[in-house]
Amino acid sequence: MNRARTTSTRLRWICAFGLAISLYSLYVKLKLGKDENYKPICDVADYVSCSLVFKSNYGDNFGFNTKLFYEQIPKNLNQPNGAIGCVFYLLYFLSSFFEHRWLCVAQLIICSYTLILCFYLGFLLVFVFYNCCVVCVTIYIIQTWLFLEVFRRYKRLYMNK
């Protein structure tokens, strides 16, 4: 039982870190939308800049709205990545209080998809933007950590029996 509590606690801390970074990302995105001269702390140098990424088409809906739909989609469907991250980490945090098999499998599947999304965004960061976004890389690390923890939880609950 102690191991289960430790795994759930780690999962909640990872979600809290992810939520904090997503909130900062959302704050920077909204601030950049209002003030073009705003320089966030994550803009360290010309090649280490989060504002370049956040201002791009990939800063909303992970860029899928412009790649999948060639016409403009409604503004309420075009959400910043940080807002999507906030919802994601909040839902993961809340779901960590339950240990149902179907929920654990759903968490593992969703986490796998978001890890693939991180590879996609990381590829864009390196090969399209030629940039390093500290906030983005931090989210990729947190997402990888979350995947490993969810997989560890799944193994503990269902593969060792």
DOKETOR-556729 format. One line per field, with one value per atom (N, C-alpha, C, O): atom name; x, z, y; residue number from 1; residue in one letter. Coordinates in steps of 0.02 Angstrom, whole numbers. Layout:
atom <- (CA,...)
east <- (X,...)
up <- (Z,...)
north <- (Y,...)
n <- (NUM,...)
res <- (A,...)
This chain:
atom <- (N,CA,C,O,N,CA,C,O,N,CA,C,O,N,CA,C,O,N,CA,C,O,N,CA,C,O,N,CA,C,O,N,CA,C,O,N,CA,C,O,N,CA,C,O,N,CA,C,O,N,CA,C,O,N,CA,C,O,N,CA,C,O,N,CA,C,O,N,CA,C,O,N,CA,C,O,N,CA,C,O,N,CA,C,O,N,CA,C,O,N,CA,C,O,N,CA,C,O,N,CA,C,O,N,CA,C,O,N,CA,C,O,N,CA,C,O,N,CA,C,O,N,CA,C,O,N,CA,C,O,N,CA,C,O,N,CA,C,O,N,CA,C,O,N,CA,C,O,N,CA,C,O,N,CA,C,O,N,CA,C,O,N,CA,C,O,N,CA,C,O,N,CA,C,O,N,CA,C,O,N,CA,C,O,N,CA,C,O,N,CA,C,O,N,CA,C,O,N,CA,C,O,N,CA,C,O,N,CA,C,O,N,CA,C,O,N,CA,C,O,N,CA,C,O,N,CA,C,O,N,CA,C,O,N,CA,C,O,N,CA,C,O,N,CA,C,O,N,CA,C,O,N,CA,C,O,N,CA,C,O,N,CA,C,O,N,CA,C,O,N,CA,C,O,N,CA,C,O,N,CA,C,O,N,CA,C,O,N,CA,C,O,N,CA,C,O,N,CA,C,O,N,CA,C,O,N,CA,C,O,N,CA,C,O,N,CA,C,O,N,CA,C,O,N,CA,C,O,N,CA,C,O,N,CA,C,O,N,CA,C,O,N,CA,C,O,N,CA,C,O,N,CA,C,O,N,CA,C,O,N,CA,C,O,N,CA,C,O,N,CA,C,O,N,CA,C,O,N,CA,C,O,N,CA,C,O,N,CA,C,O,N,CA,C,O,N,CA,C,O,N,CA,C,O,N,CA,C,O,N,CA,C,O,N,CA,C,O,N,CA,C,O,N,CA,C,O,N,CA,C,O,N,CA,C,O,N,CA,C,O,N,CA,C,O,N,CA,C,O,N,CA,C,O,N,CA,C,O,N,CA,C,O,N,CA,C,O,N,CA,C,O,N,CA,C,O,N,CA,C,O,N,CA,C,O,N,CA,C,O,N,CA,C,O,N,CA,C,O,N,CA,C,O,N,CA,C,O,N,CA,C,O,N,CA,C,O,N,CA,C,O,N,CA,C,O,N,CA,C,O,N,CA,C,O,N,CA,C,O,N,CA,C,O,N,CA,C,O,N,CA,C,O,N,CA,C,O,N,CA,C,O,N,CA,C,O,N,CA,C,O,N,CA,C,O,N,CA,C,O,N,CA,C,O,N,CA,C,O,N,CA,C,O,N,CA,C,O,N,CA,C,O,N,CA,C,O,N,CA,C,O,N,CA,C,O,N,CA,C,O,N,CA,C,O,N,CA,C,O,N,CA,C,O,N,CA,C,O,N,CA,C,O,N,CA,C,O,N,CA,C,O,N,CA,C,O,N,CA,C,O,N,CA,C,O,N,CA,C,O,N,CA,C,O,N,CA,C,O,N,CA,C,O,N,CA,C,O,N,CA,C,O,N,CA,C,O,N,CA,C,O,N,CA,C,O,N,CA,C,O,N,CA,C,O,N,CA,C,O,N,CA,C,O)
east <- (41,0,43,25,100,145,171,179,186,210,157,173,95,40,33,23,39,33,91,81,151,210,201,217,177,167,115,125,60,7,31,15,71,98,145,142,189,235,195,211,144,102,70,67,47,15,67,51,127,179,199,209,204,220,166,180,103,47,49,34,67,72,127,117,184,238,215,226,182,157,105,105,62,11,44,24,95,130,164,159,197,231,179,189,124,71,39,24,29,2,50,29,115,165,163,166,159,156,94,99,38,-24,-17,-39,13,24,67,50,122,167,130,136,93,57,7,2,-31,-81,-47,-70,8,45,75,75,101,129,74,87,14,-42,-63,-87,-52,-71,-15,-27,47,104,159,193,169,220,291,336,302,368,384,438,336,346,402,403,449,505,502,522,479,474,542,591,545,609,635,695,590,613,646,672,647,685,756,770,799,867,913,955,905,947,906,849,936,900,883,830,926,915,884,870,873,839,781,788,724,668,601,588,561,494,444,395,455,406,402,349,457,456,408,369,410,367,295,249,285,217,180,119,216,185,169,129,199,190,122,84,107,45,44,-10,103,107,93,91,85,70,-3,-20,-45,-116,-133,-116,-167,-188,-131,-143,-71,-10,1,38,-30,-21,-66,-64,-107,-150,-206,-229,-228,-283,-262,-303,-200,-179,-157,-159,-137,-114,-172,-170,-224,-280,-336,-368,-346,-400,-370,-335,-382,-351,-388,-364,-447,-483,-478,-459,-494,-489,-544,-602,-525,-574,-596,-560,-654,-678,-628,-594,-624,-576,-584,-535,-647,-657,-630,-621,-618,-588,-512,-478,-486,-415,-383,-372,-367,-342,-266,-235,-235,-162,-142,-180,-82,-57,-56,-69,-41,-39,-106,-110,-160,-227,-244,-274,-226,-237,-197,-221,-135,-93,-122,-119,-151,-182,-239,-244,-281,-337,-311,-335,-261,-232,-204,-221,-161,-129,-179,-172,-229,-281,-321,-335,-340,-378,-336,-362,-272,-228,-221,-221,-214,-209,-271,-265,-329,-392,-401,-425,-381,-389,-339,-348,-287,-237,-264,-233,-322,-352,-390,-412,-397,-434,-388,-344,-399,-358,-403,-407,-435,-475,-434,-396,-442,-403,-416,-368,-478,-495,-465,-443,-464,-436,-360,-332,-329,-256,-237,-187,-275,-262,-273,-234,-327,-340,-284,-262,-260,-204,-142,-107,-129,-70,-75,-27,-134,-144,-138,-104,-172,-170,-100,-77,-66,2,49,96,37,77,67,115,4,-10,22,48,19,49,125,158,153,226,245,296,204,215,208,246,159,150,212,232,243,305,362,400,367,418,405,451,342,323,342,373,324,339,414,440,449,521,555,603,530,555,546,591,486,473,520,545,531,574,644,674,670,739,744,788,700,708,667,680,618,580,599,612,601,616,691,713,731,803,812,851,775,770,767,754,780,771,725,742,667,618,622,606,644,655,589,589,535,470,449,425,458,439,479,450,544,587,569,569,553,532,468,461,420,358,373,342,419,437,465,450,507,536,482,480,438,384,338,316,325,281,313,279,378,413,412,400,423,421,351,344,299,230,216,185,240,230,262,232,324,360,324,320,297,261,195,177,159,96,110,73,163,181,200,181,238,257,195,191,148,84,45,19,42,7,40,5,106,142,128,115,130,118,47,37,-1,-71,-93,-133,-67,-97,-49,-72,14,59,94,117,98,132,85,105,24,-24,-30,-68)
up <- (0,0,0,-31,35,37,-32,-50,-72,-140,-184,-225,-173,-211,-195,-240,-132,-111,-140,-161,-141,-168,-242,-266,-279,-351,-365,-408,-329,-338,-319,-352,-266,-245,-298,-315,-325,-378,-439,-470,-456,-513,-503,-550,-443,-429,-431,-455,-406,-409,-482,-500,-522,-593,-626,-664,-611,-639,-614,-652,-551,-524,-560,-576,-573,-611,-681,-707,-713,-781,-784,-830,-734,-730,-721,-753,-678,-666,-730,-746,-766,-828,-881,-919,-884,-932,-917,-962,-853,-833,-853,-877,-842,-863,-939,-964,-975,-1048,-1070,-1116,-1038,-1055,-1039,-1078,-982,-962,-1015,-1036,-1034,-1084,-1150,-1182,-1172,-1235,-1234,-1282,-1180,-1175,-1170,-1200,-1133,-1125,-1193,-1209,-1231,-1297,-1345,-1389,-1336,-1378,-1365,-1410,-1304,-1286,-1295,-1311,-1285,-1287,-1330,-1309,-1389,-1435,-1408,-1427,-1364,-1337,-1274,-1247,-1251,-1191,-1203,-1254,-1156,-1161,-1100,-1045,-1109,-1052,-1029,-1066,-969,-942,-982,-982,-1016,-1055,-1121,-1156,-1137,-1195,-1172,-1152,-1174,-1149,-1202,-1187,-1264,-1319,-1383,-1382,-1440,-1503,-1521,-1549,-1504,-1520,-1461,-1468,-1405,-1347,-1330,-1288,-1363,-1357,-1357,-1402,-1307,-1306,-1343,-1370,-1345,-1378,-1453,-1482,-1484,-1555,-1568,-1616,-1526,-1533,-1516,-1552,-1461,-1438,-1488,-1494,-1523,-1571,-1637,-1677,-1649,-1713,-1717,-1668,-1776,-1787,-1744,-1728,-1724,-1684,-1610,-1570,-1592,-1522,-1503,-1444,-1552,-1540,-1570,-1627,-1530,-1553,-1584,-1628,-1561,-1584,-1658,-1688,-1689,-1760,-1804,-1866,-1775,-1815,-1850,-1903,-1821,-1852,-1920,-1966,-1927,-1991,-2039,-2100,-2014,-2058,-2083,-2138,-2042,-2060,-2095,-2140,-2074,-2102,-2136,-2104,-2200,-2237,-2229,-2251,-2199,-2186,-2111,-2071,-2095,-2024,-1984,-2003,-1928,-1885,-1832,-1819,-1801,-1750,-1693,-1673,-1667,-1615,-1552,-1519,-1535,-1474,-1481,-1430,-1541,-1551,-1557,-1555,-1564,-1574,-1507,-1494,-1466,-1399,-1396,-1431,-1353,-1344,-1315,-1278,-1332,-1307,-1231,-1200,-1200,-1127,-1095,-1043,-1127,-1101,-1106,-1060,-1162,-1171,-1119,-1090,-1106,-1056,-986,-947,-970,-904,-894,-841,-943,-939,-933,-892,-973,-973,-904,-877,-877,-813,-755,-707,-759,-707,-708,-655,-767,-772,-749,-716,-767,-744,-669,-636,-640,-568,-534,-486,-558,-528,-537,-492,-594,-607,-567,-561,-540,-502,-434,-401,-415,-352,-359,-309,-420,-432,-462,-501,-443,-470,-503,-479,-557,-596,-656,-684,-675,-732,-796,-830,-812,-874,-873,-925,-814,-809,-818,-851,-789,-796,-869,-894,-902,-973,-1015,-1059,-1000,-1036,-1025,-1071,-962,-948,-987,-1014,-991,-1027,-1101,-1132,-1130,-1202,-1217,-1264,-1177,-1188,-1178,-1216,-1127,-1114,-1171,-1188,-1201,-1259,-1318,-1351,-1330,-1384,-1371,-1417,-1309,-1295,-1299,-1314,-1286,-1294,-1368,-1386,-1411,-1483,-1504,-1546,-1475,-1489,-1468,-1502,-1412,-1390,-1440,-1454,-1468,-1519,-1581,-1610,-1601,-1657,-1644,-1686,-1585,-1568,-1560,-1578,-1532,-1526,-1594,-1605,-1641,-1710,-1740,-1771,-1731,-1756,-1726,-1760,-1661,-1625,-1655,-1664,-1669,-1693,-1768,-1790,-1808,-1880,-1917,-1976,-1884,-1916,-1887,-1924,-1821,-1788,-1777,-1768,-1779,-1763,-1697,-1693,-1647,-1585,-1527,-1537,-1467,-1407,-1361,-1337,-1349,-1305,-1237,-1231,-1186,-1120,-1091,-1061,-1101,-1076,-1112,-1080,-1177,-1216,-1195,-1184,-1190,-1170,-1100,-1086,-1056,-988,-990,-954,-1032,-1039,-1068,-1047,-1116,-1145,-1090,-1088,-1048,-993,-944,-923,-926,-880,-911,-876,-975,-1008,-1011,-1001,-1023,-1022,-952,-944,-902,-833,-815,-781,-839,-827,-859,-829,-921,-955,-916,-906,-894,-856,-791,-771,-759,-695,-707,-668,-760,-775,-794,-774,-832,-850,-788,-781,-744,-681,-640,-611,-639,-602,-634,-599,-700,-735,-720,-706,-723,-708,-637,-625,-590,-520,-509,-472,-541,-530,-568,-542,-629,-672,-703,-726,-705,-737,-687,-706,-625,-575,-539,-491,-562,-529,-564,-543)
north <- (-60,0,63,113,60,118,134,193,82,93,126,169,107,136,211,252,227,297,338,395,309,343,357,412,307,315,369,412,368,418,488,537,492,557,584,644,542,564,587,638,549,567,636,676,649,714,770,825,758,810,825,883,773,783,825,871,810,849,921,967,931,999,1038,1097,1006,1039,1055,1110,1007,1018,1074,1114,1076,1129,1197,1246,1200,1264,1289,1348,1245,1266,1284,1331,1247,1263,1331,1369,1345,1411,1467,1519,1456,1506,1515,1571,1460,1462,1501,1543,1489,1525,1599,1642,1615,1685,1721,1776,1690,1720,1729,1782,1679,1683,1741,1779,1747,1801,1869,1918,1872,1936,1957,2016,1909,1924,1948,1989,1923,1944,2016,2050,2039,2108,2158,2216,2135,2181,2151,2103,2178,2153,2161,2123,2209,2222,2182,2187,2141,2101,2051,2016,2048,2001,1955,1975,1893,1847,1822,1827,1795,1771,1712,1699,1677,1618,1638,1595,1702,1727,1743,1800,1694,1702,1731,1774,1708,1731,1725,1703,1745,1740,1667,1655,1621,1551,1512,1452,1545,1515,1562,1606,1550,1596,1559,1519,1572,1541,1584,1558,1649,1693,1679,1687,1660,1643,1585,1586,1535,1476,1493,1473,1529,1545,1590,1585,1633,1678,1644,1669,1586,1552,1517,1515,1491,1452,1389,1364,1365,1304,1317,1271,1380,1399,1389,1394,1375,1361,1293,1278,1252,1185,1145,1103,1158,1123,1129,1089,1180,1192,1150,1157,1107,1064,1102,1081,1157,1195,1223,1225,1244,1272,1217,1227,1160,1106,1064,1038,1056,1013,1052,1026,1114,1155,1215,1255,1222,1277,1343,1395,1339,1401,1416,1374,1475,1496,1461,1462,1432,1400,1450,1499,1439,1486,1495,1448,1556,1574,1531,1514,1513,1474,1402,1369,1378,1312,1317,1266,1376,1387,1407,1467,1358,1371,1368,1328,1409,1405,1337,1306,1315,1252,1251,1199,1308,1312,1298,1266,1321,1308,1234,1205,1203,1132,1093,1044,1115,1083,1089,1042,1147,1157,1108,1076,1100,1053,982,943,965,898,880,828,923,907,909,871,952,954,889,861,866,803,743,698,743,689,690,638,750,757,728,689,748,724,649,614,623,551,509,448,540,502,478,437,503,482,416,387,391,329,277,293,215,160,107,51,126,79,58,97,-4,-31,10,29,23,59,129,154,160,228,227,270,177,170,156,184,114,100,164,179,200,263,313,347,318,364,344,387,280,255,270,292,259,272,347,367,387,460,487,530,461,483,463,500,405,384,431,450,450,497,566,597,588,654,651,701,592,585,589,619,559,565,638,662,673,744,784,831,765,798,787,834,727,715,758,786,764,806,879,912,904,974,985,1038,936,940,942,979,902,903,972,999,1001,1068,1119,1164,1112,1159,1160,1213,1100,1095,1109,1146,1079,1081,1133,1147,1164,1216,1284,1332,1288,1351,1362,1419,1309,1313,1351,1398,1329,1366,1317,1257,1342,1302,1341,1395,1314,1345,1310,1251,1347,1319,1291,1238,1327,1305,1241,1194,1239,1180,1119,1065,1126,1070,1047,987,1093,1074,1033,984,1053,1015,946,897,940,875,829,770,858,818,797,739,842,826,773,727,779,730,661,611,658,594,564,504,605,584,558,507,593,572,505,461,495,432,375,323,385,333,317,259,368,357,321,276,339,305,232,187,221,152,112,54,143,111,94,40,139,128,70,27,70,16,-51,-100,-54,-116,-140,-199,-93,-111,-137,-185,-106,-125,-187,-226,-196,-247,-297,-350,-284,-332,-378,-431,-358,-399,-448,-480,-453,-498,-564,-607)
n <- (1,1,1,1,2,2,2,2,3,3,3,3,4,4,4,4,5,5,5,5,6,6,6,6,7,7,7,7,8,8,8,8,9,9,9,9,10,10,10,10,11,11,11,11,12,12,12,12,13,13,13,13,14,14,14,14,15,15,15,15,16,16,16,16,17,17,17,17,18,18,18,18,19,19,19,19,20,20,20,20,21,21,21,21,22,22,22,22,23,23,23,23,24,24,24,24,25,25,25,25,26,26,26,26,27,27,27,27,28,28,28,28,29,29,29,29,30,30,30,30,31,31,31,31,32,32,32,32,33,33,33,33,34,34,34,34,35,35,35,35,36,36,36,36,37,37,37,37,38,38,38,38,39,39,39,39,40,40,40,40,41,41,41,41,42,42,42,42,43,43,43,43,44,44,44,44,45,45,45,45,46,46,46,46,47,47,47,47,48,48,48,48,49,49,49,49,50,50,50,50,51,51,51,51,52,52,52,52,53,53,53,53,54,54,54,54,55,55,55,55,56,56,56,56,57,57,57,57,58,58,58,58,59,59,59,59,60,60,60,60,61,61,61,61,62,62,62,62,63,63,63,63,64,64,64,64,65,65,65,65,66,66,66,66,67,67,67,67,68,68,68,68,69,69,69,69,70,70,70,70,71,71,71,71,72,72,72,72,73,73,73,73,74,74,74,74,75,75,75,75,76,76,76,76,77,77,77,77,78,78,78,78,79,79,79,79,80,80,80,80,81,81,81,81,82,82,82,82,83,83,83,83,84,84,84,84,85,85,85,85,86,86,86,86,87,87,87,87,88,88,88,88,89,89,89,89,90,90,90,90,91,91,91,91,92,92,92,92,93,93,93,93,94,94,94,94,95,95,95,95,96,96,96,96,97,97,97,97,98,98,98,98,99,99,99,99,100,100,100,100,101,101,101,101,102,102,102,102,103,103,103,103,104,104,104,104,105,105,105,105,106,106,106,106,107,107,107,107,108,108,108,108,109,109,109,109,110,110,110,110,111,111,111,111,112,112,112,112,113,113,113,113,114,114,114,114,115,115,115,115,116,116,116,116,117,117,117,117,118,118,118,118,119,119,119,119,120,120,120,120,121,121,121,121,122,122,122,122,123,123,123,123,124,124,124,124,125,125,125,125,126,126,126,126,127,127,127,127,128,128,128,128,129,129,129,129,130,130,130,130,131,131,131,131,132,132,132,132,133,133,133,133,134,134,134,134,135,135,135,135,136,136,136,136,137,137,137,137,138,138,138,138,139,139,139,139,140,140,140,140,141,141,141,141,142,142,142,142,143,143,143,143,144,144,144,144,145,145,145,145,146,146,146,146,147,147,147,147,148,148,148,148,149,149,149,149,150,150,150,150,151,151,151,151,152,152,152,152,153,153,153,153,154,154,154,154,155,155,155,155,156,156,156,156,157,157,157,157,158,158,158,158,159,159,159,159,160,160,160,160,161,161,161,161)
res <- (M,M,M,M,N,N,N,N,R,R,R,R,A,A,A,A,R,R,R,R,T,T,T,T,T,T,T,T,S,S,S,S,T,T,T,T,R,R,R,R,L,L,L,L,R,R,R,R,W,W,W,W,I,I,I,I,C,C,C,C,A,A,A,A,F,F,F,F,G,G,G,G,L,L,L,L,A,A,A,A,I,I,I,I,S,S,S,S,L,L,L,L,Y,Y,Y,Y,S,S,S,S,L,L,L,L,Y,Y,Y,Y,V,V,V,V,K,K,K,K,L,L,L,L,K,K,K,K,L,L,L,L,G,G,G,G,K,K,K,K,D,D,D,D,E,E,E,E,N,N,N,N,Y,Y,Y,Y,K,K,K,K,P,P,P,P,I,I,I,I,C,C,C,C,D,D,D,D,V,V,V,V,A,A,A,A,D,D,D,D,Y,Y,Y,Y,V,V,V,V,S,S,S,S,C,C,C,C,S,S,S,S,L,L,L,L,V,V,V,V,F,F,F,F,K,K,K,K,S,S,S,S,N,N,N,N,Y,Y,Y,Y,G,G,G,G,D,D,D,D,N,N,N,N,F,F,F,F,G,G,G,G,F,F,F,F,N,N,N,N,T,T,T,T,K,K,K,K,L,L,L,L,F,F,F,F,Y,Y,Y,Y,E,E,E,E,Q,Q,Q,Q,I,I,I,I,P,P,P,P,K,K,K,K,N,N,N,N,L,L,L,L,N,N,N,N,Q,Q,Q,Q,P,P,P,P,N,N,N,N,G,G,G,G,A,A,A,A,I,I,I,I,G,G,G,G,C,C,C,C,V,V,V,V,F,F,F,F,Y,Y,Y,Y,L,L,L,L,L,L,L,L,Y,Y,Y,Y,F,F,F,F,L,L,L,L,S,S,S,S,S,S,S,S,F,F,F,F,F,F,F,F,E,E,E,E,H,H,H,H,R,R,R,R,W,W,W,W,L,L,L,L,C,C,C,C,V,V,V,V,A,A,A,A,Q,Q,Q,Q,L,L,L,L,I,I,I,I,I,I,I,I,C,C,C,C,S,S,S,S,Y,Y,Y,Y,T,T,T,T,L,L,L,L,I,I,I,I,L,L,L,L,C,C,C,C,F,F,F,F,Y,Y,Y,Y,L,L,L,L,G,G,G,G,F,F,F,F,L,L,L,L,L,L,L,L,V,V,V,V,F,F,F,F,V,V,V,V,F,F,F,F,Y,Y,Y,Y,N,N,N,N,C,C,C,C,C,C,C,C,V,V,V,V,V,V,V,V,C,C,C,C,V,V,V,V,T,T,T,T,I,I,I,I,Y,Y,Y,Y,I,I,I,I,I,I,I,I,Q,Q,Q,Q,T,T,T,T,W,W,W,W,L,L,L,L,F,F,F,F,L,L,L,L,E,E,E,E,V,V,V,V,F,F,F,F,R,R,R,R,R,R,R,R,Y,Y,Y,Y,K,K,K,K,R,R,R,R,L,L,L,L,Y,Y,Y,Y,M,M,M,M,N,N,N,N,K,K,K,K)
